[in-house]
């Protein structure tokens, strides 16, 4: 690849990178203020085992999350296996037999299919008599007319909003769009619980879902807020009564947040969160660079390099199975871990199509570290996300593009 092309891209994206720097400053101040307010001390790194009673550091971390998200309470635990697990805990905590869950962003992530019961599973919400309805987006925005029709003719208990696109072809949803639809829903039925799947979206804007009216929000700690340091876990933030329900579903009724040993993870949770604004900034810059470079080379990309972003995910639409595979393999071969591995499409738990995935990361499955994956189905989209630093991300993308040309 020519140096001239790279210099052209660097010049083209200069103003966009400056905007990301401004955002990083805003979110860094938010995090620092929360650490200072809660008086984080070295003793908060101490671990607990067994039941985890009186884990001061764990409890302080949850206060910090509440400060940052401006929520009444928070549940931040390494007992969560993933973001999908936290979503599942929240669904089962908030819904009862006969209740109805409504997704207003179309079908959720593929990993939710068996949870909801879209694919048969005897442990699904459906198997417990919980109903499911969905409204698809129209032109990458909420279908307000359809939402109103369903809410006024059905008793809806929980509405789910998935901000990031998952393996779909739609755009991810900005915080402004989320704010508008929440305001609309609350005028129709103020008692509906609005739950936001915030995975991949934290610190991509200056506001988070609870600030715009959401009742509860969920995310993973091996994505944005883990800063590439946290080895596992997830968070749920929101109304205190809803967090209580979620905590008692994660642990057990009557004990809830009072139990759950930190097992020595508190320092990583705090350090990862402290670094998160910077790491998210690097991820956004890598995505912007990727978008501009691949567009210059004639590929269809989404979002464009200068479009407003709602998450850290960059789509490259290859319309060619072989190109998707080659690009993904190029990312893997230029990753710090397992660079000698060759990704090939294969079956994955929770997905109906074969998936190819590059994730040469320090934490298994971490998507705040540079990763790239996609299902083997038309139009053969590479979903790229993350990068601990912009320099490493930029290097990997340049070399992955070279792999396309080999």
C-alpha positions in Angstrom: 0.0 0.0 0.0 1.4 3.4 -1.0 2.5 5.9 1.6 0.7 8.6 -0.4 -2.7 6.9 0.2 -2.1 6.6 4.0 -1.0 10.3 4.2 -4.2 11.2 2.3 -6.3 9.3 4.7 -4.5 10.8 7.7 -5.2 14.3 6.5 -8.8 13.5 5.6 -9.6 12.3 9.2 -7.6 14.9 11.1 -10.7 16.9 12.3 -12.6 13.7 13.2 -9.7 12.5 15.4 -9.7 15.9 17.1 -13.4 15.5 18.0 -12.6 12.1 19.6 -9.9 13.8 21.7 -12.5 16.3 23.0 -14.8 13.4 23.9 -12.1 11.6 25.7 -11.4 14.6 27.9 -15.1 14.9 28.9 -15.4 11.2 29.8 -12.0 11.1 31.6 -13.1 14.0 33.8 -16.3 12.1 34.6 -14.4 9.0 35.7 -11.8 10.9 37.7 -14.5 12.9 39.5 -16.2 9.6 40.5 -13.0 8.1 41.8 -12.3 11.2 43.9 -15.9 11.5 45.2 -15.9 7.9 46.4 -12.4 8.2 47.8 -10.8 5.2 46.2 -8.0 3.8 48.4 -5.4 1.1 48.0 -7.3 -0.9 50.6 -10.1 -1.2 48.1 -8.0 -3.6 46.1 -8.3 -6.2 48.9 -10.1 -9.4 47.9 -12.8 -11.4 49.4 -13.6 -15.1 49.0 -16.5 -17.4 49.9 -19.7 -15.5 50.4 -18.0 -12.1 49.8 -19.5 -10.4 52.8 -18.4 -6.8 53.6 -16.4 -6.4 50.4 -15.8 -2.6 50.7 -13.9 -2.3 47.3 -16.7 -4.1 45.4 -19.3 -1.9 47.0 -17.3 1.2 46.2 -16.9 0.2 42.5 -20.7 -0.1 42.3 -21.0 3.4 43.7 -18.5 4.7 41.1 -20.6 3.1 38.3 -23.7 4.8 39.7 -21.9 8.2 39.7 -20.7 7.8 36.2 -24.0 6.6 34.8 -26.1 8.9 37.1 -28.1 5.9 38.2 -29.7 5.1 41.6 -27.7 1.8 41.9 -25.4 -0.5 40.1 -24.4 -4.2 40.0 -20.8 -4.7 38.8 -19.7 -8.3 39.1 -17.2 -10.8 37.9 -19.9 -13.5 38.4 -21.4 -12.3 35.1 -19.8 -14.4 32.3 -20.6 -11.9 29.6 -22.8 -9.1 28.5 -25.3 -11.7 27.1 -25.3 -13.3 30.6 -26.1 -9.9 32.2 -28.9 -9.3 29.7 -30.3 -12.7 30.5 -30.2 -12.1 34.2 -32.0 -8.8 33.8 -34.7 -10.4 31.6 -35.4 -13.2 34.1 -35.3 -10.7 37.0 -37.8 -8.2 35.5 -40.2 -10.5 33.7 -42.8 -13.0 35.1 -45.0 -15.7 33.4 -47.6 -13.9 31.3 -45.5 -10.7 30.9 -44.5 -9.4 27.5 -41.0 -8.3 26.4 -41.0 -5.9 23.4 -37.8 -5.2 21.4 -38.1 -2.0 19.4 -34.8 -2.5 17.6 -35.7 -5.6 15.7 -34.3 -9.0 16.6 -31.6 -8.8 19.3 -28.1 -10.4 19.1 -28.0 -14.0 17.8 -26.9 -15.0 21.4 -30.3 -13.9 22.6 -32.3 -16.3 20.3 -32.3 -19.2 22.7 -32.7 -16.9 25.7 -35.9 -15.4 24.4 -37.1 -18.6 22.7 -36.8 -17.7 19.1 -34.9 -20.9 18.9 -36.3 -23.7 21.0 -34.7 -24.1 24.4 -36.4 -25.5 27.5 -34.7 -22.8 29.7 -35.9 -19.9 27.5 -38.2 -17.0 28.5 -40.8 -18.6 26.3 -40.6 -21.8 28.2 -41.6 -19.9 31.3 -44.6 -18.4 29.6 -43.1 -15.0 28.9 -44.2 -13.5 25.6 -42.1 -11.7 23.0 -42.9 -9.1 20.4 -40.6 -6.9 18.3 -40.8 -3.8 16.1 -38.2 -3.5 13.4 -36.4 -0.2 12.7 -37.5 1.8 9.7 -34.8 3.7 7.8 -32.4 3.2 10.8 -34.8 4.9 13.2 -37.6 3.8 15.5 -41.0 3.0 14.0 -43.0 5.3 16.3 -46.4 4.5 14.8 -45.9 0.7 15.3 -44.5 1.2 18.8 -47.6 3.3 19.7 -49.9 0.7 18.2 -48.4 -2.2 20.2 -48.2 -0.3 23.5 -51.8 0.9 23.3 -53.2 -2.5 22.4 -51.0 -4.8 24.6 -49.7 -4.8 28.2 -46.0 -4.5 27.8 -43.8 -5.0 30.9 -40.3 -4.4 29.5 -39.1 -2.7 26.3 -35.6 -3.5 25.2 -33.4 -1.2 23.1 -30.3 -2.6 21.6 -28.1 0.3 20.7 -25.3 -1.5 18.8 -26.1 -3.2 15.5 -25.0 -6.7 16.3 -24.7 -8.8 13.2 -27.4 -6.8 11.4 -27.0 -4.3 8.5 -28.7 -1.4 10.3 -27.0 1.6 11.9 -26.2 1.7 15.6 -28.4 4.1 17.6 -27.1 7.4 18.9 -28.0 8.5 22.4 -30.1 11.3 20.9 -32.3 8.8 19.1 -32.6 6.8 22.3 -33.6 9.8 24.2 -36.4 10.7 21.8 -38.0 7.3 21.8 -37.8 6.9 25.6 -39.6 10.3 26.0 -42.2 9.1 23.5 -42.8 5.8 25.3 -43.1 7.4 28.7 -45.9 9.6 27.4 -47.8 6.4 26.4 -47.1 4.3 29.5 -44.9 5.6 32.2 -44.8 2.2 34.0 -43.1 0.3 31.2 -39.6 -0.6 32.1 -37.2 0.6 29.5 -34.0 -1.5 29.3 -31.0 -0.5 27.1 -28.4 -2.9 25.9 -25.4 -0.6 26.0 -22.7 -3.0 24.9 -20.0 -1.3 22.7 -21.5 2.1 23.3 -20.1 3.3 26.6 -18.0 6.6 26.4 -18.8 6.9 22.7 -20.8 10.0 23.6 -20.9 12.3 26.5 -24.2 10.9 27.9 -25.3 7.4 28.8 -28.8 5.8 28.7 -29.9 6.4 32.3 -29.3 10.2 31.7 -31.8 10.2 28.9 -34.6 8.3 30.8 -33.8 4.6 30.6 -34.7 2.6 33.7 -31.9 0.1 33.4 -28.8 -0.4 31.2 -26.6 -3.4 30.7 -23.0 -3.8 29.3 -20.0 -6.1 29.3 -16.7 -5.5 31.0 -14.6 -7.1 28.3 -15.8 -4.3 26.0 -15.5 -0.6 26.6 -15.6 -0.1 30.3 -13.0 -2.8 31.0 -10.3 -0.8 29.3 -8.6 -4.0 28.0 -7.6 -4.9 31.6 -10.7 -6.5 33.2 -10.6 -10.3 32.5 -14.4 -10.9 32.7 -17.7 -9.5 34.1 -20.5 -7.2 33.3 -22.6 -4.4 34.8 -26.2 -3.4 35.2 -27.1 0.1 36.3 -30.4 1.8 36.9 -33.3 2.2 39.3 -32.6 0.8 42.8 -35.7 -1.5 42.8 -34.7 -3.0 39.5 -31.1 -3.5 40.5 -32.3 -5.3 43.6 -34.3 -7.7 41.4 -31.3 -8.3 39.2 -28.9 -8.9 42.1 -31.3 -11.5 43.6 -31.5 -13.3 40.3 -27.7 -13.3 40.0 -27.2 -14.5 43.5 -30.3 -15.5 45.6 -33.4 -13.8 47.1 -32.7 -12.2 50.4 -29.0 -11.8 49.9 -28.7 -10.0 46.5 -25.8 -7.5 46.4 -24.6 -8.5 49.9 -22.8 -11.6 48.6 -20.5 -12.2 45.7 -16.7 -12.5 46.4 -14.5 -10.2 44.3 -11.7 -12.8 44.2 -9.0 -10.2 43.8 -10.5 -8.5 40.7 -11.2 -5.1 42.3 -7.9 -3.5 41.2 -8.5 -4.6 37.6 -12.1 -3.3 37.6 -10.9 0.1 38.9 -7.9 0.4 36.7 -9.8 -0.8 33.6 -12.5 1.8 34.2 -9.9 4.5 34.8 -8.3 3.8 31.4 -11.6 3.2 29.6 -12.1 6.7 28.1 -8.6 6.6 26.6 -9.0 3.0 25.2 -12.5 3.8 23.8 -10.9 6.9 22.1 -8.2 4.6 20.5 -11.0 2.3 19.3 -12.9 5.1 17.8 -9.8 6.5 16.0 -9.0 3.0 14.7 -12.6 2.7 13.4 -12.4 6.2 11.7 -9.1 5.3 10.0 -10.5 2.0 8.8 -13.6 3.6 7.4 -11.7 6.2 5.5 -9.0 3.8 4.2 -11.4 1.1 3.0 -13.6 3.7 1.4 -10.7 5.1 -0.5 -10.0 1.6 -1.8 -13.6 1.3 -3.1 -15.3 -0.7 -0.4 -18.6 0.1 1.1 -18.3 1.0 4.8 -20.7 1.9 7.6 -20.4 4.3 9.3 -18.6 6.7 7.1 -15.4 8.1 8.6 -17.1 11.5 9.3 -20.5 10.2 10.5 -21.7 10.4 14.1 -20.9 7.2 15.9 -22.9 5.3 18.5 -20.5 2.5 19.2 -17.0 1.3 18.5 -18.0 -1.1 15.7 -16.9 -0.5 12.1 -18.6 -2.4 9.3 -16.9 -3.3 6.1 -19.3 -4.7 3.5 -17.3 -6.9 1.2 -20.1 -8.6 -0.7 -17.6 -11.5 -1.1 -17.0 -14.4 1.2 -13.4 -14.8 0.3 -12.6 -11.1 1.0 -14.3 -11.3 4.4 -12.2 -14.3 5.3 -8.9 -12.8 4.0 -9.4 -9.5 5.9 -10.3 -11.3 9.1 -7.2 -13.5 8.8 -5.2 -10.3 8.1 -6.3 -8.8 11.4 -5.5 -12.1 13.3 -2.0 -12.3 11.8 -1.3 -8.8 13.0 -2.5 -9.2 16.5 -0.2 -9.5 19.6 -1.6 -12.9 20.7 -1.9 -16.0 18.5 -0.7 -14.2 15.4 0.3 -17.6 13.9 -3.3 -18.9 14.1 -5.4 -18.9 10.9 -9.1 -18.2 11.6 -11.5 -20.3 9.6 -15.3 -20.1 9.5 -16.9 -22.5 12.0 -20.0 -23.1 14.2 -20.2 -21.0 17.4 -22.5 -21.4 20.3 -25.4 -19.0 20.1 -25.1 -18.4 16.3 -27.0 -20.0 13.5 -24.5 -19.2 10.7 -20.9 -20.2 10.6 -18.7 -17.3 12.0 -15.2 -16.3 11.3 -13.5 -14.4 14.1 -10.1 -12.8 14.6 -9.4 -12.0 18.3 -5.7 -12.0 19.0 -6.4 -10.6 22.4 -5.0 -10.8 26.0 -8.5 -11.6 27.3 -10.5 -14.3 25.5 -13.3 -12.7 23.5 -12.4 -9.2 24.4 -13.8 -6.8 21.8 -12.3 -3.6 23.2 -9.0 -5.1 22.0 -8.8 -5.1 18.2 -11.0 -7.9 16.8 -12.9 -8.6 13.7 -15.6 -11.1 13.0 -18.6 -11.8 10.8 -21.2 -14.5 10.0 -20.8 -16.3 6.7 -23.9 -14.8 5.1 -24.6 -12.2 2.5 -23.6 -9.4 2.2 -20.5 -10.7 4.0 -19.8 -7.9 6.4 -16.7 -7.7 8.6 -17.6 -6.3 12.0 -14.4 -4.7 13.4 -14.1 -3.2 16.8 -11.7 -2.1 19.5 -8.0 -1.4 19.7 -6.1 -0.7 22.9 -4.1 2.0 21.2 -4.6 3.8 17.9 -1.1 3.1 16.8 -1.5 -0.7 17.1 -4.9 -0.6 15.5 -3.7 1.5 12.6 -0.8 -0.9 12.0 -3.0 -4.0 12.0 -5.6 -2.4 9.6 -2.9 -1.4 7.1 -1.5 -4.9 7.1 -4.9 -6.5 6.9 -5.7 -4.4 3.8 -2.5 -5.6 2.3 -3.7 -9.2 2.9 -6.7 -8.4 0.7 -4.4 -7.5 -2.2 -2.2 -10.6 -1.9 
